[in-house]
Amino acid sequence: MSDVLAKYYALCAASFDQKYLQPDLDEDADAVAEHLETVLANKSVLELGCGSGFWTETIAQTASAILATDINDEMLELAQERDYPDGVVEFAKADWLSLDLPAGHQLNACFGAGVWSHVKREDYSKVLGNIRRVIGAGGVLILVDDNTVEGFTRPVARTDAEGNTYQIREQADGARVEILKNFPTDSYMKKKFSAIARDIRLSRNEYFWMLTCVLK
Ligand SMILES: C[S@@+](CC[C@H](N)C(=O)[O-])C[C@H]1O[C@@H](n2cnc3c(N)ncnc32)[C@H](O)[C@@H]1O
């Protein structure tokens, strides 16, 4: 894992939900929620990087079970404070680069919001392989992440040799840190995901892109 990325989110956990207060983001978030509630209905869902549980709360409305994971205890504690239907959501600390999960979960779908932009291009196959190991062939994968939005998205400060892009962000302790934040194109994702997935659907509204596929 990237210590810088994990620490950045640990320090901003308490204020993380402010992102969702952006006034014109509601309509786009509602469209994403509708898709998640439909596709993940009656599924046993592994959630990657659940953060404060903003989307966990949404998918818990229709999923039959959720194992919500994050690398940070600070985020998991916040996520656990939300209201969920009885017995639907369990939490576990896990790094998507290794995805060591507690035993006893039969999962057939995976969801992650705001996580894929923090996966290095060269780690795509590793993380997709981990997801496939857990949810198996035929499992549904949905990823939701950020588009570049004029006046909202921080500029890209650097692009590395692999094509990964980085932003400079001010951490809650005042330090300025370089955070991996990729904005992959549809064609790049289709090419990369087609090795492990079929029925790949990509859509975008102003704030979010959304990829839905079935693992081969
Ligand atoms: C942009 S936030 C998204 C949170 C939430 N899914 C949402 O959309 O509101 C990214 C989350 O990924 C977590 N994270 C960062 N690196 C991780 C890793 N290697 N494995 C698991 N979670 C990680 C962070 O702690 C943070 O909660």
The ligand as a Tripos MOL2 file, in Angstrom:
@<TRIPOS>MOLECULE
LIG
   27    29     1     0     0
SMALL
NO_CHARGES

@<TRIPOS>ATOM
      1 C1        -11.6060    8.6160   -1.9220 C.3       1 LIG1
      2 S1        -11.8730    7.6880   -0.4670 S.3       1 LIG1
      3 C2        -13.4130    6.8880   -0.9040 C.3       1 LIG1
      4 C3        -14.2910    6.5760    0.2790 C.3       1 LIG1
      5 C4        -15.6860    6.0900   -0.0680 C.3       1 LIG1
      6 N1        -15.6530    4.8920   -0.8690 N.3       1 LIG1
      7 C5        -16.4610    7.1540   -0.7870 C.2       1 LIG1
      8 O1        -16.5720    7.1070   -2.0200 O.co2     1 LIG1
      9 O2        -16.9960    8.0710   -0.1190 O.co2     1 LIG1
     10 C6        -10.6940    6.3610   -0.6140 C.3       1 LIG1
     11 C7        -10.7300    5.3830    0.5470 C.3       1 LIG1
     12 O3         -9.7980    4.3180    0.2780 O.3       1 LIG1
     13 C8         -9.0940    4.0060    1.4540 C.3       1 LIG1
     14 N2         -7.8110    3.3980    1.0250 N.ar      1 LIG1
     15 C9         -6.6910    4.0240    0.5920 C.ar      1 LIG1
     16 N3         -5.7730    3.1240    0.2340 N.ar      1 LIG1
     17 C10        -6.3290    1.9000    0.4360 C.ar      1 LIG1
     18 C11        -5.8760    0.5600    0.2220 C.ar      1 LIG1
     19 N4         -4.6500    0.3010   -0.2730 N.pl3     1 LIG1
     20 N5         -6.7080   -0.4570    0.5380 N.ar      1 LIG1
     21 C12        -7.9450   -0.2060    1.0570 C.ar      1 LIG1
     22 N6         -8.4330    1.0400    1.2670 N.ar      1 LIG1
     23 C13        -7.6310    2.0800    0.9580 C.ar      1 LIG1
     24 C14        -8.9570    5.3020    2.1970 C.3       1 LIG1
     25 O4         -8.7450    5.1030    3.5790 O.3       1 LIG1
     26 C15       -10.2980    5.9760    1.8890 C.3       1 LIG1
     27 O5        -11.2590    5.6640    2.8600 O.3       1 LIG1
@<TRIPOS>BOND
     1     1     2 1
     2     2     3 1
     3     2    10 1
     4     3     4 1
     5     4     5 1
     6     5     6 1
     7     5     7 1
     8     7     8 2
     9     7     9 1
    10    10    11 1
    11    11    12 1
    12    11    26 1
    13    12    13 1
    14    13    14 1
    15    13    24 1
    16    14    15 ar
    17    14    23 ar
    18    15    16 ar
    19    16    17 ar
    20    17    18 ar
    21    17    23 ar
    22    18    19 1
    23    18    20 ar
    24    20    21 ar
    25    21    22 ar
    26    22    23 ar
    27    24    25 1
    28    24    26 1
    29    26    27 1
@<TRIPOS>SUBSTRUCTURE
     1 LIG1         1 GROUP 0 **** ****
